[in-house]
Amino acid sequence: MPSPRRAPVWLILLATSLPMFMASLDNLVITNALPVMAADLGAGIEELQWFLNAFTLAFATFILPAAALGDRLGRRTVFLAGIAVFTAASVLTALSTEPWMVIGARAFQGLGAAAIMPLSLTLVAGAVPAHRRPLAIGIWGGVSGLGVALGPLVGGAVIEGWNWQSIFWINVPIGIVAFLLARLVLDDVRGERRPIDVLGVGLAGVGVLGLVFGIVRGNEAGWTSAEVLLPLVTGAVLLVAFLLWEARANAPVLPLSLFRDRSFSVANAVGFTFSFGVFGAIFLLVQFLQVVQGRSALEAGLMTMPWTLAPMFVAPLAGLLAPRIGTRALMVAGLAAQATAMFWIAATLSEDVAYPALVPAFALAGIGMGLVFAPMATAVLARMPERDHAKASGTNSTLREIGGALGVAVLTAVFTGAGGALTPTAYVDAAIPAVATGAAVLAVAAVLA
């Protein structure tokens, strides 16, 4: 099989995007499955949060070390290891019979995804000629968007036809094909060999975990209780220590010098706030369709498709437009569209709201997602030397996942604090301020970007 330098661009894109598709698909598949998993496993809303956050925290903690390992051991080698770990973790999740088992297996999945997502983009950028890179990244973003689009639909169909465990079993054949294709098509490119910043990884990982744990426990344990204040304060102190350490470390896991580039800084701020605002809202809205309106998992998946399908079409177009009108304009437009859509949803939400009333807002939210995906990926790498591509991409993925974890935690805390419960009236009354909070974060980001 030819190397990437001689292989067709479409084959390179397939080899790098299929594992990304698998990981993206899994994120929204499980979101749609949460009500069914709650009933089958006896899980409460706090445990449901950890079904998501165990993945995102492990993912965020190990992305940058995975990028560093890729530079030392070979990017394809670590990419393949990520595919193998993710596939094995999917099997463990499917075999879980208790909430704690799901949480542990999902953390293992996050470890695998940490090697897949940033190295996927790095391998694309390194294998495609510079003049074709924006289009290639746009298509790469579209494939990721396809995973997002099909997640609720596939999850709903599989759950309705079989059971929730099947949404993890489907990763096994995808993972095997993805592993073999990447092994045959991609070159094992290496970057600069630098030591791994173990202290930095530990400070950041435990710091973010402390913040998320404190936020998740806040409403139940009390915001002034030691159980909440201790992890919040400890997390904040550790994150400050992390930044101080990274500023003086010889081989920092998060090179703060990268943030001197405005394009890189803006793209990462957009990635963090985008994930914060959007994924917490999706967590609540998918359950709204099932808990409040009594829709099946398949029906909920079909109903969210105006939102989740749009990025598949919009992201490649945004990738084409980025060199002409600039990445910043597209990202600002995407954030503004998302904020408008979510304020619209918050204003429309009620127990008996008709589905057609939600469709325009869902579609606008999907367009906004598509306008952010590809331009953000392009902006992250635009002015970076090739030796920094893995760390730049890893930094962006890290901040997006931390934003998603904090978003789910904060918006659920707003939901719970407003009296949210898994009953129709209580759910709607609490979901409205939570979704509006996510919209406000996106609106502020659009103004500041």
N, C-alpha and C positions, 0 to 999 in steps of 0.2 A: 504494500500500500504506500502511495507517495507521501512524503512529508508535507506539512501544512504549507510550505513555501511553493509546492507544486500542486497540491490538492486544490480542487475547485473551492471557491469561497463558500458555496452553499454547503459543502461537506464539512468544512471547518465550523461553520455556524451550527450545523446539526450536532456535531460532536461536542461542542461547548455548550449549546443551548438545551439539549435534552436533559442533562442532569439538573440544570437550572429550572427547567419546566417541572421536573419531578418535585423539587423542593418548594417551588412556588405553589404548585397544585396542592401540596399537602397542607400548607398554611390555611387556606380557605376551606379545604375539605373538612378539616377538624372543626372549624368555626361553625359550619352547618350541622355538624354531628353532635355538638355539645348538649342540646336538650335530650337526645337519645342516650348519650353516654351518662348524663346525670341520672336518668331514670334507671338505667341498667346497673350502674356502679354505686348508686346511692351517694353521688357527689353533690356538694353544695356549691353556691356561686363562687366562694373563695377557692375551692379546689378546681373549679372550671377555669378560673383565672390562671392557676398554676399549670393547667394543661397547656396553656399558651405560653406563659412566661418562663416555664422551665426550658422550653425550646429557645425562646428569644434571648434569655440570659446566657445560656451556654453558647449560643451562636455568637452573641456580641463579645463574650469574653475570649473566645478562641479564634476569631477571624484574623486578627493581626498576627498572633503567633503562627497560624496556618500559612499566612502570606510569607512570613520570615522563613518558615520551613520549606516553602516552595522555592524560595531563592537558594536555599542551601542544598536541598535534596533533589530538586527538579520539580517544576511546576506541574507537569503531567503526573508525576509520581504521587504528589500530595493530593492532586485533584482526584486521581483514581482511588486513593485511600479514603477520601471523603465520600465518594460514591458508595464504596463498600460498607463503610460505617453507617451511612444513612440507610442503606438497604437492610442491613442487619438490625438496626434499631427499629425499623418499621415492623420487622417480624416480632421483636420483643413487645412493641406496643400492641400489636394484634393479639398477642398471647396474654396480655395483662388482664387480671380479674379483680384488681383493687385500685382505687384512685392513686395510691402512692406508687404503684407499679407503673401506671401510665405516666406519672410525673417523672419518674426516673428514666423510663425509656424515651420520653420526649426530650429530656436533657441530652441523652445519647444521640438522638437525631440531630439536635442542634449542633453538637460537636462535628458531625459529618457535614452538615450544611455549611459550617464555618469554613471548611476546605473547598466546598463546591462554588459558592457564590462569588467571592472576590476573584478566585483564580479563573473562573469561567470568563469574566470580563477581561482579565489580564491576558489570557490565552488568545482571545479574539483580537484584542488590540495589537498584540505582538505578531499575529500571523497574517493580518490583512494590511495591504498597502495603505499608507497614510491618507491618500486622496479618496480612498473608499471607506475609511474608518467610520465617519459619521453615519453613513448608510448602514454599515454592518452593525454598529452599535444600536441603531434604530431598530433593525430587524431583531437583534438580540433582545432589546427591550420589549418588542412585540411578542416574542415567544414567551418571555416572562409574563407578559400581560395575558397571553393565552392560558397559561397555568392559573392565573388569578381568575380569568373568565370561566374556565371549565370547572374550577374547584367546587363551587356551590352546586352546580348541575351534576357533576360526577358524584359528589358526595351524597346528594339527595337521591339520585338514581340507585346508587350502590346500597345505601342504607335501607331504602324502601324495598329493594329486591332481595337483599341478603341481611346484613347486620353491620354495625358500626366497625367491627373488626376488619371488614373487607376493604375499607378505605385505606388501610395500611398494607394489606396483602397485595393490592394492585401495584404498589411500589416495587415489588420484587421483580417481575418481568421487565419493568421499565429500567430498573437499576442494572440488571444483567446486560441488557442491550446497550445502555449508556456506557457501562464499563468497557465492554468489548469495542465499541465504536471509538471511544476516546483513546483506548490503548493502541488501536490500529492507525488512527488518523493524525494524532497530535504528536509533535516533537516534545522531548523532555528538556525544555529550555530552563536554564538556571540564571539567577540574578546574583547580586552582590552577596557574598557569604559574610554574615554578621552574626554575633552571638544573640541568643534569644533573651529578651528582657523579662526574666522570670518575675522579678519584684514588681515591675510595672504591670504585668498581667494580673498578679495577685491583688495589688492595690485597686485596680480598676474593677476587676470582677467582684471582689467582696464589697467594694464601695457601692456599686450599682445594685447588687443584691440587697444590701442594707436598706437603700432608699425604697426599692420596690416592696420589700417585705414590710417595712413600716407603713407605707401607703396602703397596702392590701389589708393590714390588720387594724388600721386606724379607726374605722367606724365600729367594729365589733369590740375591740379592747379599750377604746377611748384614746383620743388624740393626746391626752396629757399623761397617759400611763407609761410606766417604765418600759413595758413590752413594745411600745411604739416609738417613744422618744429615743431610747438607746440605739436601735438600729438606724433611725433617721440621722441622729447626730454622728454616730460612728461612720455611716455611709458618706456623709458630707465631708467629714474630716479625712477619710481615706481618699476621696476623690481630689481634695485639695493637695494632699500629700502626693498623689499620683501625678498631678500637673507639675508640682515642684520637682519631683524626681525626673520626670520626662525632660524637663528643661536642662538638666545637668548630666543625664545618662549618656554614655558613649554610644550606645546602640539602642535608642528608645524604641519601644514598641509602637508608640504614637509620635512620630517626628513633628514636633510643634513648628518646626521651620516650614513645613508644607503650607501652613496657614498664612504665611506671608503673601501667598498668591491669592488675590481677591476672588478670582473665579472659583478656586478650590474652596475657599472659606464660605462663599455664598452657597455653593452647591451642597456643602455639608450642613449648613444651617437649614436649608430647604429640606434636605433629606430627613433631618431630625424632627422638625416641626410637622412635615407632611405625614410621617409615620405616627407621630404622637396624636395628631388630630383625626386621622382616617381610621386606623386600625382599632382604636377604642370604640369608635362609633359603629364600625362593622360588627364588632363583638356583640354590641347591644341590639343592633337592628335586625340581625339574622334571628336572634332569639325572639324579638318582638313579633316577627311574622309567624313563628311557631307557637310561642307561649300565649300571646294575646289574641292573635287572629286564627289560631287553630290550624295553620297550614302544615302539611306534611313536609318532611325534609326535602323531597323532590320539588314540591310546589314552591317552597322558599328559595331553592336554588334557581328555579326558572324565573321567579319574580325579581331576583337581584341581578339578572343578566344584563339589563340596560346599563347598570353600573359596572359590572365586572367584565363585560364583553368589549366595551368601547376602547379600553387601552390597547387591545390587540390591533386595532385599526389605526388609532391615533398616534401611538408611539413611533411606528415607522415613518409616518408623515412628519412628525416632530423632528425625527432624526434628519430628514431631508431638509427641513426648513432651518435647522439650527445654524448651519454655516452662513445663511443669507440674512437672517434677522437677529441672530444672537441667542445664546442659551438662556440668558437672564430674562429676556422678554417672554419667552415661552414658559419658563418656570413661574414667573409672576402671574401670567395669565392662568396657568394651571392651578396655582394656589387660590387665586381669586374665584375661579370657577368652583373649586371644591368648597370654599367657605360659603359662597352663595347657595350652593346646593344643600349644604348641611343646615344652614339657617332655615332654608325652605322646608326641609324635612322636619326640623324641630317645630316650625310653625304649623305644619300640616298634620302632625302625628296625633292620632286619637284611637280609641278602641275600635271604632267602626269605620276608619278612614278607608275609602275605596281605593283599590290598587291603582287605577288610572291617575289618581291625584298624585301618586308618588313617582310615577314613571318619568316625568320631565326632570325632576330633581335627581333621580337615580342616573339618568343619562348624562346630565350636566356634570355630576360627580365623576362619572367614568371618563368623560372627555378631559376633565381636569387631571385625573390620574395619568392619562396618556401623555398630556402635555408636560408632565413633570419627569416621568421615567427616563426617556432617552436623553433629553437635554441635560439632566442632572448627571448621568453617566458620562456624557461627552465633556461637560464642564470639569468634572473631577480629573480627567486625564489630559485636558487640552494643553496645558502648559507644563506638564510634568515630564522630565526625562524618563526614558524607558526603564531605567534602573529603579525608579520610584513607582512604577505603575502598580505593582502588587500592593505596596503599602498604602498608596493613595486610594485604590479601589477598596482595600480592606478597611481603611478608616471610614470611608463613606458607608460601607455596609454595617460597620460597628455602630455608628451614630444612628443609622436608620433603625437598627434593631433595638438599641437602647431607647430611642424615641417611641417605638412601638410598645415595648414593655411598660414604660412609664405611662404612655397614653392609656393602655388597657387598665393599668392600676388606678390612675387618677380619675378617668371617666367612670370607672366602676365605683370608686370611692364617692364621687358626686352622686351617682345613681343610688348607692346604698344610703348615703347621708340624707337624700331626699325621700327616704322611706321606701325605696325600691324593694319589690318582692316578686316572686314568680306567680303573681296573679294579675289578671288583665288591667284593672284600674290602677293598682299600685305600680305596676310596671310602666305604664304610659306616663303617669304623673312624674316619675323619677327619671325616665329616659329622656324627656324633653330638655331639662337643664343639662343633662350629661352630654347630649348631642350638640347642644348650643355651645357648651364649653369647648368641645373639639373644633367647632366652626370658628369660635373666637380666636383660638390659637392659630388656625390657618389664615385668618384675616390679618392678624398682627404680622405673621410671617410674610404675607404678600406685600404689606406696606414697607417692612424693613428690608426686604430683599432688593 
